[in-house]
Amino acid sequence: MRVAIYPGSFDPVTLGHLDIIRRASVVFDRLIVAVMHNQNKKPMFSVDERMDFLKRTTGDLPNVEVASFGGLLADYAKQEGACAVVKGLRAVSDFEYEFQMALANRKLNPELDTVFLMTSAEYMYLSSSVVKDIAVHGGSVAGFVPAEIIDDIVRRTRKEG
């Protein structure tokens, strides 16, 4: 069984993330979408909320599961029996950092490869930060995030904004 992990903050999940998830779910037998605990970031949504968003928006994909982890990705991959990490690339500027991380993960876990998927053209500009900025300033996030979570984002940004 080919197991892969698609790690990220997913704060919140965007249509670009879902594009990568759907495409990777065809390549691997089991895809774990893993919400990372990152102490250096101040997320808008809790880990549980982000996991809920992902579960609601990937429920139609039977080989996709949602989890969370802290610590080293290489260790988590070994624990889950993963052979690959999936990373989405929007632009050449993403590659240098992701390449460095892929090499570090490979050094820590020699059986772990990284698979880079180029984002679909319509999502090249899209990031969770862009979505949050639009929402906080009262713009519509329709067309940027799955319809299932728009109300959650609006509620949060109106409460905090």
C-alpha positions as CSV (number, residue, x, y, z in Angstrom):
1,M,0.0,0.0,0.0
2,R,1.4,3.4,-1.0
3,V,0.8,5.9,1.8
4,A,1.5,9.6,1.4
5,I,1.2,12.6,3.8
6,Y,0.1,16.0,2.6
7,P,1.2,18.3,5.5
8,G,0.2,21.9,6.0
9,S,-1.3,24.5,8.2
10,F,-4.6,24.6,6.2
11,D,-5.6,27.8,8.0
12,P,-8.1,27.6,6.3
13,V,-8.2,25.0,3.6
14,T,-8.4,26.6,0.1
15,L,-9.6,25.4,-3.3
16,G,-5.9,25.1,-4.2
17,H,-5.3,22.7,-1.3
18,L,-8.3,20.7,-2.4
19,D,-7.0,20.5,-5.9
20,I,-3.7,19.0,-4.6
21,I,-5.6,16.6,-2.3
22,R,-7.9,15.3,-5.1
23,R,-5.0,14.8,-7.5
24,A,-2.8,13.1,-4.9
25,S,-5.6,10.8,-3.8
26,V,-5.5,9.3,-7.3
27,V,-1.8,8.6,-7.1
28,F,-1.6,7.0,-3.6
29,D,-3.6,4.3,-2.0
30,R,-3.9,6.2,1.3
31,L,-3.4,10.0,1.7
32,I,-3.1,11.5,5.1
33,V,-3.9,15.2,5.1
34,A,-1.9,16.3,8.2
35,V,-2.6,19.5,10.0
36,M,0.7,20.6,11.6
37,H,1.0,22.1,15.1
38,N,3.3,25.0,14.4
39,Q,4.3,27.1,17.4
40,N,5.8,29.8,15.2
41,K,2.5,30.7,13.5
42,K,-0.6,32.3,15.0
43,P,-3.5,30.5,13.3
44,M,-6.9,32.0,12.9
45,F,-8.5,28.6,13.4
46,S,-7.6,25.9,16.0
47,V,-6.2,22.5,14.9
48,D,-9.6,20.9,15.6
49,E,-11.4,23.5,13.5
50,R,-9.0,23.0,10.6
51,M,-9.3,19.3,10.8
52,D,-13.1,19.6,10.8
53,F,-12.9,21.8,7.7
54,L,-10.8,19.2,5.9
55,K,-13.0,16.3,6.9
56,R,-16.1,18.2,5.7
57,T,-14.5,19.0,2.4
58,T,-12.8,15.7,1.7
59,G,-15.5,13.3,2.9
60,D,-16.2,12.1,-0.7
61,L,-12.6,10.8,-1.0
62,P,-12.6,7.3,0.6
63,N,-8.8,7.0,0.7
64,V,-8.2,10.4,2.3
65,E,-7.9,10.7,6.1
66,V,-7.4,13.8,8.2
67,A,-5.0,13.9,11.1
68,S,-2.8,16.3,13.0
69,F,0.8,16.0,14.2
70,G,3.6,17.9,16.0
71,G,7.3,17.3,15.8
72,L,9.3,16.1,12.8
73,L,7.5,15.2,9.6
74,A,10.0,12.5,8.9
75,D,9.2,10.8,12.2
76,Y,5.5,11.1,11.6
77,A,5.9,9.6,8.2
78,K,7.8,6.7,9.6
79,Q,5.1,6.2,12.2
80,E,2.4,6.1,9.6
81,G,4.3,3.9,7.1
82,A,4.4,6.7,4.5
83,C,6.7,6.4,1.5
84,A,6.1,10.0,0.3
85,V,5.3,13.6,1.3
86,V,3.1,15.5,-1.1
87,K,3.8,19.2,-1.6
88,G,2.0,21.6,-3.8
89,L,4.0,24.2,-5.7
90,R,2.5,27.5,-6.9
91,A,5.5,29.2,-8.3
92,V,9.3,28.7,-8.7
93,S,9.7,30.7,-5.4
94,D,8.1,27.8,-3.5
95,F,10.5,25.3,-4.8
96,E,13.7,26.4,-3.1
97,Y,12.3,26.1,0.4
98,E,10.4,22.9,-0.4
99,F,13.5,21.3,-2.0
100,Q,15.5,22.1,1.2
101,M,12.8,20.5,3.4
102,A,12.6,17.5,1.1
103,L,16.3,16.9,1.4
104,A,16.2,17.3,5.2
105,N,13.3,14.9,5.5
106,R,15.1,12.4,3.2
107,K,18.2,12.7,5.4
108,L,16.1,12.0,8.6
109,N,14.1,9.2,6.9
110,P,16.0,7.7,3.9
111,E,12.8,5.8,2.8
112,L,10.8,9.0,2.4
113,D,10.5,10.7,-0.9
114,T,8.8,14.1,-1.7
115,V,6.4,14.4,-4.6
116,F,5.8,17.9,-5.9
117,L,2.5,18.6,-7.6
118,M,2.2,21.8,-9.6
119,T,-0.9,23.7,-8.6
120,S,-3.6,24.1,-11.3
121,A,-3.2,27.4,-13.1
122,E,-6.4,28.9,-11.6
123,Y,-5.0,28.5,-8.1
124,M,-1.4,29.8,-8.6
125,Y,-2.0,33.0,-6.6
126,L,-4.1,31.4,-3.9
127,S,-3.0,30.9,-0.3
128,S,-4.6,30.8,3.1
129,S,-3.0,34.2,3.9
130,V,-4.8,35.7,0.9
131,V,-8.1,34.2,2.0
132,K,-7.7,35.5,5.5
133,D,-6.8,39.0,4.3
134,I,-9.8,39.1,2.0
135,A,-12.1,37.9,4.8
136,V,-10.8,40.2,7.4
137,H,-11.4,43.2,5.1
138,G,-14.9,42.2,4.4
139,G,-14.4,40.7,0.9
140,S,-16.1,37.6,-0.3
141,V,-14.1,34.4,-0.1
142,A,-16.5,32.5,-2.4
143,G,-14.4,31.0,-5.2
144,F,-11.3,30.8,-2.9
145,V,-12.4,28.2,-0.3
146,P,-14.9,25.3,-0.4
147,A,-18.5,26.4,0.0
148,E,-18.9,24.2,3.1
149,I,-16.6,26.5,5.2
150,I,-17.4,30.0,3.9
151,D,-19.9,30.7,6.8
152,D,-17.3,29.5,9.4
153,I,-14.7,32.0,7.9
154,V,-17.2,34.9,7.8
155,R,-18.3,34.2,11.4
156,R,-14.7,34.2,12.7
157,T,-13.5,37.3,10.8
158,R,-16.6,39.3,11.8
159,K,-16.0,38.3,15.5
160,E,-12.3,39.1,15.4
161,G,-12.3,41.9,12.7
